[in-house]
Amino acid sequence: MKDLTELQDCLRERRPVPWEQLPDFALYMDQVLSYMERQVLRFDGDDGLTAAMVNNYTKSGLAPRAEGKKYSREHLAYFTVICVLKRVMSTRDMDLLIREELQGDRTAEDGYAAFCASLDKALNITAGELEERTGGSLADDAIHFALLSYAAGVASSHCVAMLRSQKQPEPKGKPKKDKEHD
């Protein structure tokens, strides 16, 4: 990435493909890893998806198991979500959110579409912020974006904590609060 204008363009233009454009045929592991390189923004040689990661995500139940040794469109959607979120949250939190998003009749296709829409909005907001920060120092820009990341992380962590507390049953033997006296 030569300059911030290139980064801004990349943030505005590069997106994971929509569900309908994900391959509708099964892929082998090496094909999945190659495909994921195009699905997620990566810079400066940061770690991409590896075969070991795929195996760990499927063993832990974060992503569905392979069908034989092949991975479907649904797997690619899961791996896209995981590759983006792994930079900002724990596997435990990702698992909670993915399970929550796919409750009831909501399909992987619907969950992936909602994820892509949120990602699109976040990338556009960041590109807009970058455009507004012309002329400042790179250090100031880096601090600004780190602080935005911090603030968004605090909000995300709080939402996850609230969701987790809703999901955990109340300990046995502890009387429930009387809502009339709160």
N, C-alpha and C positions, 0 to 999 in steps of 0.2 A: 504494500500500500504506500504509494508515493506521498500523498498528502491527505489533508482532512477533506478536501473536495471529493476525492476518490472514495473515502470512507462514507461520506454523506450519500454519494450516489449508490454505493453498495447497500447501505441501510434502507434506502428508498426502493431499490429494485430487487434485491435478492430475497427470495422467499422459498420456503419448502413448497413443493408442488401440491396442488389440491388433490384430494382423494381420488378423483376421477383420472388424474394423470399419473398416479402411482402405478407401477407395473401390475398388470392383472394376471401375471404368471409367476410361478414360484422361482425364487432365486436361491443359489447356494451361498454359503457364508462369505466367500471372497467377493461375490457379486454384491451382497448386502453392504459389506464394508466399503466397497468402491462407490456404491450408490449414495451412501450416507455422506460421503465427502461433498456431494453436491447439494444435499438437503439442508445443511447447517452452516452458518457463518463461522469460519475459523480463520484466525490470523496468527502470525508469528509462531507457527509450528506447535500450537497448543494441542493437547491430546485429543485425538478423534476416537471414534468407536473402534474397539478391537474385538477379536474373536473371544478373548477371555471375558471381556465386559458383557458381550452378548450372552455367553454361557452363564455368567453370574446373574444377569438380569432375568434370564428365564428360570434358572434354578430357584431364585428367590421368589418367583411368582410376579415380579414387576412387569414382565412381558410374557405373552403366551409362549409355550414350548413350540419348537420347530415341528413341522409336519414331515416326519422322516428327517432328512437333512436339508429340507427346503423351507424358505421363509416367504410368506405371502404379503399382500398389500397391507393387511392388518399389522403384521410384524413391522413393516417399514414405518407405519404411522406411529406405533408405540416407540420405536427406536428414535424417531425424529423428536418426539416429545421428551423422551429421556435425555437425549443428547443436549437439548436446549436447557432443560431444567437442572441437569446435573452440575451445571456451572454455578447454580445459585441456591440449591437446596439439597438436603440429605435424601438418600434412597428411601429412608423410612417415611419422610414427608411426601416424596413423590408417590410412593405406594398408596398412602392415604388419599391423596388428591385424585389419582387416576381411578381408584376404586369408587370414590365419591362421584366423580364425573360420569362414570359408566353405570350408575345404579338404574334400576328399573328397566324401562324400554329404550334407554339411550344406547345407541350403537357406537362402536368404535369409529365409524364414519362420522357420526354426529359430534362425538367428542373431539375428533381430530379437526373438524371444521371449526368448532368453537376455539380450539387452541390456536389454529392458524389465524383466525380473525383477531384474537387478542395479541398474538405475536406481531401481526401486521401493524396494529395500532401502536404497540410499544416501539417498534422500529421506526415508524413515521414520527412519533413524538421525539425520539432521540435524534433523528436526522434534523428535525426542526430546531431542536436545542443546539445542535452542532452548527447549524447555519447562523443562528443568533450570536454565536460566540466568536465571530470573526475578529481578528486583530489582537486577541489576547495571547498570553503565553501558553505554551503547551502544558506547562506545570499547572497553571490555573485551570485550564480545560480538564486536565486529568483529575484534579481535585473536585471540580464541579460534578463530573460524571461519577466519580467515586461516591460523592455525597448523595447524589440522586439514587445510586445503587443501594447505598446504606438505608436511605429513607424507604425505598420500595421494599427492601429486605425486611425492615422492621414491620412494615404493614403486612407483608406476606407471612412472616413468622407469627404475628398476632392472629391472623385469620386461621392459620393452621392450628395454632394452640386452641382457639375457640372451637374449631371443628373437632379436634381431638377430644376436648372436654365434653362435647355433646355426644360423642360416640362411646365414651367410657361409662359403664354402668356405675351407679352410686355404690360405694362400699356397703356390704351387708352389716346390719346391726347399727348403722348410723341413722338416726331419725331424720326424715325429710323436713325441711324448713316449712313452717306454716306461712303461706304467702300473704295471709291477712295481716300478719304481724311484722312484715318486712318493711 
